[in-house]
Amino acid sequence: MKRWSERAAGLLLGAVLLGAGWSCARSSVAPETGVASGGSPASAGPAAPASAVEAAPVAAGQVLRGVKFAEVGAAALLLDLYLPGSKPAGVIVWVHGGAWRAGSRESVDLVPLTASGWAVASVDYRLSPVARFPAQVHDIKAAIRYLRAHGADHGLPAAPFVIAGSSAGGHLAALVGVSNGVAELEGEVGGERGASSDVQGIVSLYGASNLISILGQSTPHGLSVRVPALELLLGGRPEQQPELARLASPVFHVDPSDPPLLLLHGDADNQMPLAQSEELAAAYERLELPAQLVVLEGAGHGGPAFTEPSRLELIDGFLRARLVASLKP
C-alpha cells in the first residue's frame, strides 16, 4: 500500500497521464447530511419514474435512464447507464452518498470518466429509512449481476467491473468490493442469480471502513451526523449491534483475493475521519495487496477537490495501471 499526498500522487502518474488528451468539467459533491438536497427528509426509498424503461440497445455516447434491474416488493430498483463514445474499457458501478438514508443515483461524480472510455452505471439502493443493512449491499450486488448478465445488449465488457462511491457510497462500494463471494452479503435480490457480482477494482472517496471504531474517531460535528445515521442503518449504535456493525465493516472482510483499491480522502474532513481510509489501507498493506491512499491536503467532506480533472486523471490512471491485463483486447 502507498499513502500519497496530493503532490506525490501527481508526480507518480504525471508521465502516464500528460498525454491522455482529455478533460472534463468540475463537479461538486454536496456534504453528506442525511437530508435531501431540498432540505426535507429523504424519501422512503428509491421511487420509480412513471415510465421506468427496460434495457434496450443504446448507441455509444448516450445515456439510458431508469433501467429496472430488480424489484423488492412493489418498489423498482433502477440504474442510469452512461456510455462512452467508443468501446468501453470497463464498467464503473457508482454508489451515491447521503448517510445511507438520503441521496439519489442522479448524483454521479465519475460521469466525466466516460470521456476516458469508461461506462458508468449509477444505481439505486434501498435507503435506511426503508430497509436496514445489509439490504443496501444486496441491492448493489443485484445491479452488478444485472449489468453483467445484460451488458452485451449495450456493448459492455464482462470485465473489468469497478465499484466506486463517495461518503456513505464509498463505504458501500468498499464493502461490495471486498466481499466477493460472501454469502451473507450476496442476498437474493434480482433475477440474475447465476451471474457474478464480483468486481475487479474499488474506488472509495472519503468513505467509512470500520463501523466499530468510527464514532471514537469522529469530531463532535461528525458524531451529530454519524450517530443517527448508524442507528437507522444498523438498528442501533455499533456497540448495540456489534455483529451487524462488524459485517458492515470492510476492514473485517479483507482477504488475499481482494481487488485493487484506490482511496481518496481529505485531511480536513470533519464528517468522515481520515482514519477510516487509513484503516482500510492498512488492512490491504498487511496482506501486501495493491492499494493506494491519496490524502488531499486541505480538502473536506466532498467538493470539487475530488472531481477536478487531475483527480479524475488519477482515478483513470490507477484503474488502467492496475487492471491492464483485463483491459487488453
C-alpha positions in Angstrom: 0.0 0.0 0.0 1.2 3.5 -0.8 0.0 6.6 1.1 0.4 9.6 -1.1 -0.1 13.3 -0.6 -1.8 15.1 -3.4 1.6 16.3 -4.8 3.2 12.9 -4.7 0.3 11.2 -6.4 0.5 13.8 -9.2 4.2 13.2 -9.7 3.7 9.4 -9.8 1.1 9.5 -12.5 2.2 12.5 -14.4 4.3 10.7 -17.0 1.4 8.4 -17.9 -1.4 11.0 -17.9 0.1 14.1 -19.5 -0.5 12.6 -23.0 -4.0 11.4 -22.3 -5.5 14.4 -24.1 -8.9 14.6 -22.4 -10.6 17.0 -20.0 -13.8 17.3 -18.1 -15.8 19.9 -16.2 -15.5 20.2 -12.5 -18.5 18.8 -10.5 -19.4 19.4 -6.9 -20.3 16.9 -4.2 -22.7 18.1 -1.5 -21.6 17.3 2.1 -23.3 14.3 3.5 -26.1 15.5 5.8 -28.6 12.7 5.7 -31.2 15.3 4.3 -32.2 15.5 0.7 -30.8 18.5 -1.2 -34.1 20.4 -0.9 -33.8 20.4 2.8 -36.6 18.0 3.5 -36.1 14.5 4.9 -35.2 11.8 2.4 -38.0 9.9 0.7 -38.9 6.4 1.9 -37.0 4.7 -0.8 -35.9 4.8 -4.5 -39.0 5.9 -6.3 -39.5 4.5 -9.8 -40.3 7.0 -12.6 -43.7 6.7 -14.1 -42.3 5.2 -17.2 -39.2 3.2 -16.0 -37.7 1.6 -19.1 -36.4 -1.9 -19.5 -32.9 -2.4 -21.0 -32.6 -1.9 -24.7 -29.7 -1.4 -27.1 -28.2 2.1 -26.9 -25.9 3.9 -29.2 -22.4 4.7 -27.9 -22.1 8.1 -26.1 -25.8 8.0 -25.0 -27.4 7.8 -21.6 -30.1 5.2 -20.8 -32.0 6.3 -17.7 -34.4 4.3 -15.5 -33.3 0.8 -16.4 -35.1 -1.6 -13.9 -32.6 -4.1 -12.6 -34.7 -5.6 -9.8 -37.9 -5.3 -7.8 -38.3 -5.5 -4.0 -41.9 -5.8 -3.1 -43.7 -3.1 -5.1 -40.6 -0.9 -5.4 -38.5 -0.9 -8.6 -34.7 -0.6 -8.3 -33.3 1.4 -11.2 -30.0 2.4 -12.8 -28.8 5.0 -15.2 -26.2 3.9 -17.7 -23.7 6.4 -19.2 -21.9 5.1 -22.2 -18.6 6.4 -23.7 -18.2 7.3 -27.3 -16.2 4.2 -28.0 -15.9 0.6 -26.9 -15.9 0.7 -23.1 -12.7 0.0 -21.3 -14.7 -1.3 -18.4 -17.8 -0.6 -16.3 -17.7 1.7 -13.2 -20.7 1.0 -10.9 -21.4 4.2 -9.0 -22.9 4.3 -5.5 -24.2 7.7 -4.3 -23.7 9.1 -0.8 -26.2 10.5 1.7 -25.6 9.0 5.1 -27.2 5.8 3.9 -30.6 7.5 4.3 -30.8 10.1 1.6 -29.3 10.9 -1.9 -30.1 9.8 -5.4 -28.5 8.0 -8.3 -28.7 11.3 -10.2 -25.6 12.4 -8.2 -22.8 10.8 -10.2 -19.3 12.2 -9.6 -17.5 10.0 -12.1 -19.6 10.6 -15.2 -16.7 12.6 -16.8 -14.7 9.3 -17.0 -16.9 8.3 -19.9 -14.6 10.7 -21.9 -11.8 8.4 -20.9 -13.6 5.3 -22.2 -15.4 4.0 -19.1 -19.1 3.1 -19.0 -20.6 4.4 -15.7 -23.8 2.9 -14.2 -25.3 4.8 -11.3 -27.5 2.5 -9.2 -30.4 2.7 -6.8 -30.3 1.1 -3.4 -32.8 1.0 -0.6 -32.2 3.7 1.9 -32.0 3.1 5.6 -35.4 4.5 6.5 -36.9 1.7 4.3 -34.5 -1.1 4.9 -31.7 -1.8 7.4 -28.3 -3.2 6.5 -27.4 -5.4 4.6 -30.3 -4.5 2.2 -28.1 -1.8 0.6 -25.3 -4.2 -0.3 -27.8 -6.8 -1.6 -29.3 -4.2 -4.0 -25.9 -3.1 -5.3 -24.7 -6.6 -5.9 -28.0 -7.3 -7.8 -27.2 -4.3 -10.0 -23.8 -5.7 -10.8 -25.3 -9.1 -11.6 -27.8 -7.5 -13.9 -25.2 -5.5 -15.7 -23.0 -8.5 -16.2 -25.9 -10.6 -17.5 -27.3 -8.0 -19.8 -24.2 -6.0 -20.6 -23.8 -7.3 -24.1 -27.1 -5.5 -25.0 -25.1 -2.3 -24.6 -21.7 -3.3 -25.7 -20.4 -3.6 -22.1 -17.5 -6.0 -21.4 -17.8 -8.8 -18.9 -14.8 -7.3 -17.1 -13.4 -5.3 -15.6 -16.1 -4.1 -13.3 -15.1 -1.4 -10.8 -17.2 -0.4 -7.8 -17.0 3.3 -6.8 -18.7 5.7 -4.5 -18.5 8.7 -2.2 -19.1 9.1 1.5 -21.7 6.5 2.5 -21.5 5.3 -1.1 -17.7 5.0 -0.7 -18.3 2.8 2.4 -20.8 0.6 0.5 -18.5 0.4 -2.6 -15.6 -0.8 -0.5 -17.8 -3.3 1.3 -19.1 -4.7 -2.0 -15.6 -4.8 -3.4 -14.0 -6.8 -0.5 -17.0 -9.2 -0.1 -16.8 -11.1 -3.3 -18.4 -14.5 -2.6 -19.6 -13.6 1.0 -23.0 -15.3 1.2 -24.4 -13.1 3.9 -23.9 -10.0 1.7 -24.9 -11.5 -1.6 -28.6 -11.5 -1.0 -31.4 -12.7 -3.2 -32.4 -9.5 -4.9 -33.0 -9.6 -8.7 -33.4 -12.4 -11.2 -29.8 -12.8 -12.5 -28.7 -15.2 -9.7 -26.4 -17.1 -12.0 -24.3 -14.0 -12.8 -21.3 -13.0 -10.8 -21.3 -9.9 -8.6 -17.5 -9.9 -8.3 -15.7 -6.7 -9.1 -12.1 -6.2 -10.2 -11.4 -2.8 -8.7 -12.6 -0.4 -5.9 -12.6 3.4 -5.7 -13.7 4.9 -2.3 -14.0 8.6 -1.9 -14.0 9.6 1.8 -15.9 6.5 2.8 -16.1 4.6 6.1 -14.4 1.3 6.6 -14.8 0.3 10.3 -18.2 0.9 11.9 -16.8 -0.4 15.2 -14.1 2.4 15.5 -15.7 5.3 13.6 -17.5 7.0 16.5 -14.4 7.1 18.6 -12.5 8.8 15.7 -15.3 11.4 15.0 -15.4 15.1 15.7 -18.5 16.5 17.5 -19.9 17.5 14.2 -19.2 14.1 12.8 -21.0 12.5 15.7 -24.0 14.6 15.1 -24.3 13.2 11.6 -23.0 9.7 12.1 -24.8 8.5 15.3 -28.4 9.0 13.9 -27.3 7.6 10.5 -25.8 4.5 12.1 -28.9 4.0 14.3 -31.0 3.9 11.1 -28.6 1.7 9.2 -28.0 -0.9 11.9 -31.0 -0.5 14.1 -28.8 0.8 16.9 -25.4 2.2 17.7 -22.5 0.0 16.7 -21.9 -1.1 20.3 -25.5 -2.2 20.5 -25.3 -4.1 17.2 -21.7 -5.4 17.2 -22.1 -8.4 14.9 -24.0 -6.4 12.3 -21.5 -3.5 12.6 -18.7 -5.9 12.0 -20.5 -7.4 9.0 -20.9 -3.9 7.6 -17.2 -3.0 8.0 -14.9 -3.5 5.0 -11.8 -3.9 7.2 -13.1 -7.2 8.6 -13.6 -8.7 5.1 -10.2 -8.0 3.5 -8.5 -11.2 2.3 -5.8 -12.1 -0.2 -8.2 -12.3 -3.1 -9.5 -8.7 -2.9 -9.1 -6.4 -5.9 -7.0 -3.3 -6.2 -8.2 -0.4 -4.0 -7.9 3.4 -4.5 -8.8 5.7 -1.6 -9.1 9.5 -1.7 -9.7 11.4 1.5 -9.3 15.0 2.6 -7.2 15.7 5.7 -9.8 18.4 6.7 -12.8 16.2 6.6 -14.9 16.9 9.8 -17.6 14.4 8.9 -15.8 11.2 7.9 -12.5 10.6 9.8 -9.4 10.2 7.6 -8.5 7.3 10.0 -11.3 5.3 8.3 -9.4 5.3 5.0 -6.2 4.7 6.7 -7.6 1.6 8.5 -8.7 0.1 5.2 -5.4 0.9 3.5 -3.5 -0.7 6.4 -5.6 -3.9 6.1 -4.6 -4.1 2.5 -0.9 -3.4 3.4 -0.9 -6.2 5.9 -1.7 -8.7 3.1 0.5 -6.9 0.6 -2.5 -6.2 -1.7 -2.4 -3.4 -4.3 -3.8 -0.2 -2.7 -3.2 3.5 -2.8 -4.4 6.1 -0.3 -4.3 9.7 -1.6 -4.7 12.3 1.0 -5.9 15.7 -0.3 -4.4 18.5 1.7 -7.0 20.9 3.0 -9.9 19.0 1.4 -13.1 18.5 3.5 -16.0 16.1 3.0 -16.5 16.2 -0.7 -16.4 19.1 -3.1 -14.6 19.9 -6.3 -11.2 18.8 -5.0 -12.3 15.2 -5.6 -13.7 15.7 -9.1 -11.4 18.2 -10.8 -9.6 16.9 -13.9 -6.4 16.0 -12.2 -8.3 13.8 -9.7 -10.2 12.1 -12.5 -7.0 11.5 -14.4 -5.6 10.0 -11.2 -8.5 7.6 -10.9 -8.4 6.6 -14.6 -4.6 6.1 -14.4 -4.9 3.9 -11.3 -7.5 1.7 -12.8 -5.7 1.3 -16.1 -2.4 0.6 -14.5 -3.9 -2.0 -12.1 -6.4 -3.6 -14.5 -4.2 -3.6 -17.6 -4.5 -7.3 -18.1 -8.3 -7.1 -18.1 -8.2 -4.1 -20.5 -6.3 -5.9 -23.2 -8.5 -6.8 -26.2 
